[in-house]
Amino acid sequence: RTLSSKIGKQLRQLGARYRWVLSGTAIDGNLAALAGQLAFLGVGGDAARPDWWTAVQRALGDTQTRDAALRRAVTALSPVMMRHSHAQRFAHSGDLLIPLPRKEHAYAPVPFECSS
């Protein structure tokens, strides 16, 4: 989750031809948390520095600098990020982007013996 976490350091050391980050977790109001994910993906420069994201976040809170900060963030993220939700639809057809099957639940009891 962060650049300095033990797991984050170990993951960045793995050799890989391709890397993916799939996250269902919100950023929790801290854009600097993106720096660790971007470093794992191999994105360099400013976008891999937590202090850069902290400055962008601060600028987003100021009405005079918000537009420029948003452009910087989008420029940094657009090469590596896509965001989709299960309800997202194609604009031209209205079809679901990711059609998922209906959720089904089944009760499957598992017998255990006392020795288990």
C-alpha positions in Angstrom: 0.0 0.0 0.0 2.9 2.3 0.5 6.4 2.6 -0.9 8.1 1.8 2.4 6.0 -1.1 3.5 7.9 -4.4 3.8 5.5 -6.2 1.4 5.6 -3.3 -1.0 9.4 -3.5 -1.1 9.3 -7.3 -1.6 6.7 -7.0 -4.4 8.8 -4.5 -6.3 11.8 -6.9 -6.3 9.8 -9.6 -8.1 10.8 -9.9 -11.7 7.9 -9.6 -14.0 7.2 -8.9 -17.7 3.8 -7.4 -16.9 2.4 -6.0 -13.7 -1.2 -5.3 -12.7 -2.7 -3.6 -9.7 -6.4 -4.4 -9.1 -7.8 -2.5 -6.2 -11.4 -2.3 -4.9 -10.3 -0.1 -2.1 -10.8 3.7 -2.0 -7.8 5.9 -1.7 -9.2 7.1 1.7 -8.4 10.8 1.0 -4.7 10.2 0.7 -3.4 10.5 -2.8 0.1 9.7 -1.7 -1.0 6.1 -1.3 -1.0 5.9 -5.1 2.8 6.3 -5.2 3.4 2.8 -4.0 1.1 1.3 -6.5 2.7 3.4 -9.3 6.2 2.4 -8.2 5.1 -1.3 -8.3 3.9 -0.7 -11.9 7.3 0.8 -12.8 6.0 4.3 -13.3 8.9 6.7 -12.5 9.4 10.4 -12.1 7.1 12.6 -10.0 4.2 10.2 -10.0 6.1 7.6 -8.0 6.9 10.2 -5.2 4.4 10.4 -2.3 5.4 14.1 -1.7 4.3 14.9 -5.2 0.9 13.4 -4.6 0.6 15.3 -1.3 1.3 18.5 -3.2 -1.3 17.6 -5.8 -3.8 16.8 -3.1 -3.2 20.1 -1.4 -3.6 21.9 -4.7 -6.9 20.1 -5.4 -8.3 21.6 -2.2 -7.6 25.2 -3.4 -10.1 26.6 -5.9 -7.4 28.6 -7.7 -5.1 25.6 -8.3 -7.7 22.8 -8.6 -7.9 22.6 -12.4 -4.1 22.6 -12.9 -3.7 20.0 -10.2 -6.4 17.8 -11.7 -4.7 18.0 -15.1 -1.4 16.9 -13.5 -3.0 14.0 -11.7 -4.8 12.8 -14.9 -1.6 13.1 -16.9 0.3 11.0 -14.4 -2.4 8.3 -14.1 -3.8 8.0 -17.7 -1.0 5.8 -19.1 -1.5 3.1 -16.4 -5.0 3.4 -14.9 -8.5 2.5 -16.0 -11.5 2.6 -13.7 -14.6 0.6 -14.3 -17.6 -0.3 -12.2 -19.9 -3.3 -12.5 -22.7 -0.9 -13.6 -20.7 1.0 -16.2 -22.2 1.0 -19.7 -21.0 1.7 -23.3 -22.1 5.2 -24.3 -23.1 4.3 -27.8 -25.2 1.2 -27.1 -26.1 1.3 -23.4 -24.8 -2.3 -23.0 -23.0 -3.2 -19.8 -19.2 -2.9 -20.2 -18.7 -6.0 -18.0 -21.8 -8.2 -18.0 -21.8 -10.3 -14.9 -23.9 -13.4 -14.3 -26.6 -13.3 -11.6 -25.2 -14.0 -8.2 -26.2 -17.5 -6.9 -25.9 -18.8 -3.4 -25.8 -22.5 -2.6 -25.7 -24.2 0.8 -23.1 -26.9 0.9 -22.7 -28.6 4.2 -19.3 -30.3 4.8 -19.4 -33.3 7.1 -16.6 -33.5 9.7 -15.7 -36.4 12.0 -14.6 -35.9 15.5 -11.0 -36.8 14.5 -10.9 -33.9 12.0 
